[in-house]
Amino acid sequence: MFSESQSFIYHSDNYRKEAFYENFKNALSVAGKRHFAILIALNFHQGLIKKEDLGNYTFSPVTKLKGHQSLSTIVGNLLKNNIISDYDQDHYQLNPYLIDGLGADIKAYKAIEFSKDLVLNQFNVWSRNIGIGSFNKGKFNSEVGGFQFAYSAPSYITGFVQYKGGNPKPGFLVADVLIGNKVDLLQVDFFVQKINAIKASNISLRLFPVLIVHGVELEALNLLKKTGIVVGTIKEIFGENYDELLRSLINTIKNAGEILRTKPEEYIQLMIGLTKLVDGQTNNLRGDLFELAVGYYHGQFCKFLEIGKKIKVESDFKEYDADVFAIYENELHIAECKGYNYPIDDRYIIKYLNEKLPTFRNWVLASSYKEKALIFEIWRTGGFTAEAQQLLEKVNTSKYRVEFYDKERILKKAKELKSPKFTTILRDYYFKKDQSTPF
């Protein structure tokens, strides 16, 4: 893990304790910079990161490249030493001792992830429309020169295209994204190192490198410019209104429960802006915000609301997200929210009824909410297959209720609020015919 075959020496009494990890981190920052880059990336993303995204934030190649340790080797080393671990099937998490601040913030992570996806889709449209990248050739989490980027597209603009045997050889527009906070020298280092590594290993490859940020400190800005990297702030690329909308989106997701219950008009205004933004461009992103719509409904009636509540039962070692957790005077509603326009099948319902629902109920029985009537809900814009609906209809117990809502039932619930704006948002944002992409 360390350069020049160096070893990390520690006292056995400190092994895998706070002092061990703090010193290990310091050693990596000096003599294990490729490993250290992953720690920086995970900290920037609130202690979590998608496995498929990790390669974007390192300067370790994702393919075999002479003189470089591959990303898979780096990740293997970090897993072996418990620096990172599997959070779930799709995410890595950073060791709690190495997370800056108060620890992992799941809601902040979700806010940044959704906003990042939105920005990348918008960047794809923007670069395509002005002709930097080839039309409909943009790719996400793609490899260029042996390294992974959040976005890439072949570019045939003058200065980047070359000709070999009369055939054009494109250059590449490549981009990574760091949003949510102003970035410093340490946080942009991975991008600088990655661009320099490609220049050194493939001198004929011509790049148009862009780092998309909310803001950047002066020292980091100077280094990026010196390396020939375009620094694109959200405001400069997409305009002030887009920047404000994105900041509002991040704040709403991070503080969804409180905003939806006490300031619901902020959510309405946000969704009006997003509906215009994503129409026909980022259809797969719509479903990711559906839990906010369900939360908006419950927020009009409940006493307390939490979006994305972690529920864990120690006895069976299971942990799940409750998309919407709403406490009423005499009831507790736990809602599963799926805003995608294809139906849930019976396999999903079987797993929900046999695994997730019992976990939730066991947790409730061990909590201060055990005296409240328990209602489980599944909201699905795409509805349910006939087999799935039959399974839900057969649930018959006095211990709890299971309610399920398809498009017609969702719109009926929305009318109870007597909010034409909310009903319009549901129709325009969640019930578009082109929303068929599975999650």
C-alpha positions in Angstrom: 0.0 0.0 0.0 2.9 2.3 0.7 5.5 3.7 -1.7 9.0 2.3 -1.9 7.9 -0.9 0.0 7.5 1.0 3.3 5.6 -0.6 6.2 3.2 0.8 8.7 4.3 0.0 12.3 1.8 0.2 15.2 1.4 -1.0 18.7 -0.8 -4.1 19.0 -2.8 -2.4 21.8 -4.0 0.2 19.3 -4.9 -2.2 16.5 -8.1 -1.1 14.7 -8.8 1.6 17.3 -9.2 5.3 16.7 -5.4 6.1 17.1 -4.6 3.2 14.7 -6.8 4.6 11.9 -5.8 8.2 12.4 -2.1 7.3 12.0 -2.9 5.0 9.1 -4.7 7.8 7.4 -1.7 10.2 7.9 0.7 7.6 6.6 -1.4 7.1 3.4 -1.5 10.9 2.9 2.3 10.8 2.7 3.2 7.5 1.1 0.0 6.0 -0.2 -1.6 8.8 -2.2 -3.7 6.5 -4.5 -5.3 4.9 -1.4 -5.6 8.3 0.3 -7.6 9.7 -2.7 -10.4 7.2 -1.9 -10.6 8.4 1.7 -10.9 12.0 0.4 -13.6 11.0 -2.0 -15.6 9.1 0.6 -15.4 12.0 3.1 -16.6 14.4 0.4 -19.6 12.2 -0.2 -20.5 12.0 3.5 -18.8 8.6 4.1 -20.6 6.7 1.3 -20.1 6.3 -2.4 -21.6 4.1 -5.1 -19.2 1.4 -6.1 -19.7 2.2 -9.8 -18.8 5.9 -9.1 -15.7 5.3 -7.1 -13.4 5.2 -10.1 -14.3 8.7 -11.0 -12.7 10.1 -7.9 -9.4 8.4 -8.0 -6.3 8.5 -10.2 -6.0 4.7 -10.3 -6.7 3.2 -13.7 -9.7 0.9 -14.2 -7.8 -1.1 -16.9 -4.3 -2.5 -16.9 -1.8 0.3 -17.3 2.0 -0.2 -17.0 3.4 1.4 -13.9 0.1 1.9 -12.2 -1.8 -0.1 -9.5 -5.3 -0.8 -10.8 -8.3 0.5 -8.9 -9.4 -3.0 -8.1 -6.0 -3.6 -6.3 -6.4 -0.3 -4.4 -9.9 -1.2 -3.3 -8.8 -4.7 -2.3 -6.1 -3.3 0.0 -8.6 -0.9 1.6 -11.2 -3.6 2.2 -8.5 -5.9 3.6 -7.5 -3.3 6.2 -11.0 -2.3 7.1 -10.5 1.3 5.8 -13.6 0.9 3.7 -16.3 -1.8 3.8 -19.5 -2.8 1.9 -22.4 -0.7 3.1 -24.7 -2.7 0.9 -24.5 -4.4 -2.5 -24.1 -1.1 -4.4 -22.1 1.2 -1.9 -18.9 1.4 -0.1 -18.7 3.1 3.3 -15.7 4.7 5.1 -14.6 3.4 8.5 -16.4 5.6 11.1 -13.1 6.5 12.7 -12.0 8.2 9.4 -15.1 10.2 8.7 -14.7 13.9 9.2 -17.1 15.8 11.4 -19.9 14.0 13.2 -20.0 11.0 11.0 -21.9 9.7 8.0 -24.9 11.8 6.9 -27.2 9.6 4.8 -29.6 12.4 4.0 -26.8 14.7 2.8 -25.3 11.9 0.8 -28.7 11.3 -1.0 -29.1 15.0 -1.7 -25.6 15.3 -3.3 -26.1 12.0 -5.3 -29.4 13.0 -6.7 -28.1 16.5 -7.5 -25.0 15.1 -9.1 -27.0 12.9 -11.4 -29.1 15.8 -12.4 -26.0 18.0 -13.2 -24.4 15.2 -15.2 -27.6 14.7 -17.3 -27.8 18.5 -17.8 -24.1 18.7 -18.7 -24.7 16.0 -21.3 -27.5 18.1 -22.9 -25.4 21.3 -22.7 -22.2 19.9 -24.2 -24.2 18.2 -26.9 -26.2 21.3 -27.8 -23.1 23.5 -28.2 -21.2 20.9 -30.1 -18.3 20.1 -27.8 -19.3 16.4 -27.5 -20.7 14.3 -30.3 -24.5 14.1 -30.5 -25.9 11.2 -28.5 -22.4 9.8 -27.8 -22.0 10.9 -24.2 -21.5 8.2 -21.6 -21.6 8.1 -17.8 -18.9 6.4 -15.6 -16.9 5.6 -18.7 -13.3 4.9 -19.4 -10.9 7.2 -21.3 -7.2 6.5 -21.5 -7.5 3.8 -18.9 -9.1 6.0 -16.3 -12.8 6.4 -15.4 -14.7 9.7 -15.6 -18.2 10.6 -14.5 -18.9 11.8 -18.1 -17.2 11.5 -21.4 -18.0 12.1 -25.0 -15.9 12.0 -28.2 -15.1 15.5 -29.6 -14.5 16.4 -33.2 -14.0 20.1 -32.7 -10.9 21.7 -34.3 -7.9 21.2 -32.2 -9.0 17.9 -30.8 -9.7 15.8 -33.8 -6.8 14.1 -35.5 -6.6 12.3 -38.8 -5.0 8.9 -39.4 -5.1 7.5 -42.9 -7.7 10.1 -43.8 -10.0 8.9 -41.0 -10.9 11.3 -38.1 -9.7 10.3 -34.6 -11.6 12.2 -32.0 -10.4 13.8 -28.8 -12.5 13.4 -25.7 -14.5 15.7 -23.5 -14.2 14.3 -19.9 -15.8 15.6 -16.8 -16.1 14.9 -13.1 -18.4 16.6 -10.5 -17.8 17.9 -7.0 -20.9 19.7 -5.8 -22.5 20.6 -2.5 -19.5 22.5 -1.0 -16.6 24.7 -2.1 -13.7 22.4 -3.0 -10.1 22.8 -1.8 -6.7 21.7 -3.1 -6.9 18.3 -1.5 -10.3 17.5 -3.0 -9.4 18.4 -6.6 -6.0 16.6 -6.5 -7.5 13.3 -7.9 -8.6 15.1 -11.1 -5.3 16.8 -11.6 -3.4 13.6 -11.1 -5.7 11.7 -13.4 -5.3 14.1 -16.2 -1.5 14.2 -15.8 -1.3 10.4 -15.8 -3.2 10.2 -19.1 -1.0 12.9 -20.6 2.1 10.9 -19.6 0.9 7.5 -20.7 -0.9 8.4 -23.9 0.6 11.6 -25.4 -1.5 11.3 -28.6 -4.8 11.4 -26.8 -6.3 14.9 -26.7 -8.6 15.8 -23.8 -11.0 18.6 -23.0 -11.1 18.2 -19.2 -13.8 19.8 -17.1 -14.3 19.8 -13.4 -17.8 20.9 -12.4 -18.1 22.5 -9.0 -20.3 24.7 -6.9 -17.3 26.8 -5.8 -13.5 26.4 -5.6 -10.8 27.9 -3.3 -8.2 30.1 -5.0 -5.2 27.8 -4.5 -7.2 24.8 -6.0 -8.4 27.0 -8.9 -4.9 28.1 -9.8 -3.7 24.4 -9.8 -6.5 23.3 -12.0 -5.9 26.2 -14.5 -2.2 25.5 -14.5 -2.9 21.9 -15.5 -5.1 23.0 -18.4 -8.4 22.0 -16.7 -11.6 23.9 -17.3 -13.3 24.8 -14.0 -17.0 25.1 -14.6 -19.1 26.3 -11.7 -22.8 25.4 -11.8 -23.7 29.1 -12.0 -21.4 29.8 -14.9 -22.4 26.8 -17.0 -26.1 26.6 -16.3 -27.0 30.1 -14.9 -28.0 31.6 -11.6 -31.5 30.2 -11.6 -30.3 26.7 -12.0 -27.7 27.1 -9.3 -30.4 28.4 -6.9 -32.7 25.5 -7.8 -30.0 23.0 -7.2 -29.2 24.4 -3.8 -32.9 24.4 -2.9 -33.0 20.7 -4.0 -30.1 19.7 -1.8 -31.6 21.6 1.2 -35.0 20.0 0.7 -33.7 16.5 0.5 -31.4 17.0 3.5 -34.2 18.5 5.6 -37.2 16.9 3.9 -39.2 15.9 7.0 -39.3 19.3 8.5 -39.8 21.2 5.3 -42.6 19.0 4.0 -44.5 19.3 7.3 -43.9 23.0 8.2 -43.0 24.7 4.9 -44.8 22.6 2.2 -44.9 25.5 -0.3 -41.1 25.3 -0.6 -41.5 21.8 -1.9 -44.2 22.9 -4.4 -42.0 25.6 -5.8 -39.0 23.3 -6.0 -41.0 20.7 -8.0 -42.5 23.3 -10.3 -38.9 24.3 -11.2 -37.7 20.7 -11.5 -40.7 19.7 -13.7 -39.6 22.2 -16.3 -36.0 21.2 -16.0 -36.2 17.4 -16.4 -39.0 17.2 -18.9 -37.9 15.0 -21.7 -34.2 14.9 -20.6 -33.7 13.0 -17.3 -36.7 10.8 -17.0 -34.9 8.2 -14.9 -34.4 10.8 -12.2 -38.1 11.5 -11.5 -38.7 8.4 -9.5 -35.9 9.2 -7.1 -37.9 12.1 -5.6 -41.3 10.3 -5.3 -40.8 9.8 -1.5 -41.0 13.6 -1.2 -44.4 13.6 -2.9 -45.7 10.9 -0.5 -44.1 12.8 2.4 -45.8 16.0 1.2 -49.2 14.2 1.5 -48.6 12.8 5.0 -47.0 16.1 6.1 -50.4 17.8 5.9 -51.9 15.5 8.5 -49.2 13.9 10.7 -47.5 15.2 13.9 -44.0 14.1 12.9 -42.4 13.2 9.6 -39.1 11.7 8.6 -37.9 10.8 5.1 -35.5 7.9 4.7 -35.5 6.7 8.3 -33.1 3.9 9.1 -34.8 1.0 10.8 -32.7 -1.8 12.2 -33.6 -4.8 14.3 -30.5 -6.1 16.2 -31.9 -9.6 16.7 -32.0 -10.4 12.9 -29.2 -8.1 11.8 -31.4 -6.5 9.1 -31.5 -2.8 8.3 -33.8 -1.0 5.9 -34.9 2.5 4.8 -38.4 3.6 5.6 -39.0 5.9 2.7 -41.7 7.8 4.6 -42.1 7.5 8.4 -45.2 9.5 9.6 -46.4 9.6 13.2 -50.1 10.5 13.7 -52.1 10.9 16.9 -53.0 7.2 17.1 -51.3 5.7 14.0 -47.9 5.1 12.6 -47.6 5.0 8.8 -44.5 3.5 7.1 -44.6 4.0 3.4 -42.6 2.4 0.5 -42.4 4.8 -2.4 -41.6 3.8 -6.0 -42.0 6.5 -8.6 -41.4 4.5 -11.7 -44.0 3.8 -14.4 -43.7 0.0 -14.7 -45.5 -2.3 -12.3 -44.2 -4.0 -9.3 -44.3 -7.8 -9.7 -45.1 -10.6 -7.2 -41.5 -11.4 -6.5 -40.9 -7.9 -5.1 -44.1 -8.1 -3.0 -43.2 -11.6 -1.6 -39.8 -10.2 -0.5 -41.5 -7.1 1.0 -44.1 -9.1 2.9 -41.6 -11.8 4.2 -38.6 -9.6 5.0 -39.0 -5.9 5.1 -42.5 -5.7 6.7 -41.6 -8.1 9.6 -38.4 -6.1 10.2 -40.3 -2.9 10.5 -43.0 -4.4 12.8 -40.4 -5.9 15.1 -38.7 -2.6 15.4 -42.1 -0.9 16.2 -42.9 -3.5 18.8 -39.7 -2.7 20.6 -40.2 1.1 20.4 -42.3 3.8 22.0 -44.8 3.5 19.1 -46.0 0.0 19.9 -49.4 1.2 21.1 -50.2 3.0 17.8 -52.1 1.4 15.0 -49.6 0.3 12.4 -50.2 0.9 8.7 -47.8 -0.2 5.9 -48.2 1.5 2.6 -46.8 0.9 -0.9 -47.1 3.8 -3.4 -46.3 2.9 -6.9 -46.9 5.2 -9.9 -46.6 2.3 -12.3 -49.1 0.2 -10.3 -48.9 -3.6 -9.7 -49.1 -6.7 -11.7 -52.2 -8.8 -11.2 -50.2 -11.3 -9.2 -48.7 -8.7 -7.0 -52.1 -7.1 -6.3 -53.6 -10.4 -5.4 -50.9 -11.0 -2.8 -51.5 -7.6 -1.2 -55.3 -8.1 -1.2 -54.8 -11.4 0.6 -53.0 -9.9 3.6 -55.4 -10.4 6.5 -54.3 -9.7 10.0 -55.4 -7.6 12.9 -51.8 -6.8 13.8 -51.4 -4.2 11.0 -52.9 -2.9 7.8 -51.3 -3.0 4.3 -52.5 -0.4 1.9 -51.3 0.1 -1.7 -51.7 2.9 -4.2 -51.4 2.9 -8.0 -51.8 5.9 -10.3 -55.6 6.3 -9.9 -55.4 5.8 -6.1 -52.5 8.2 -5.8 -54.3 11.0 -7.7 -57.4 10.3 -5.5 -55.3 10.8 -2.4 -53.8 14.0 -3.9 -57.3 15.5 -4.4 -57.9 15.1 -0.7 -55.4 18.0 -0.2 -57.3 20.3 -2.5 -54.0 21.5 -3.9 -54.2 21.9 -7.7 -50.5 22.6 -7.9 -49.7 19.3 -6.2 -52.0 17.4 -8.5 -50.4 19.1 -11.5 -46.9 18.1 -10.3 -47.9 14.5 -10.0 -49.4 14.5 -13.5 -46.5 16.3 -15.1 -43.5 15.0 -13.2 -44.5 11.4 -12.2 -47.0 10.2 -14.8 -45.2 10.9 -18.0 -45.6 8.2 -20.6 -41.9 8.0 -21.2 -41.0 6.9 -17.7 -40.3 3.3 -18.4 -36.6 2.9 -17.3 -36.3 0.4 -14.4 -34.4 1.4 -11.3 
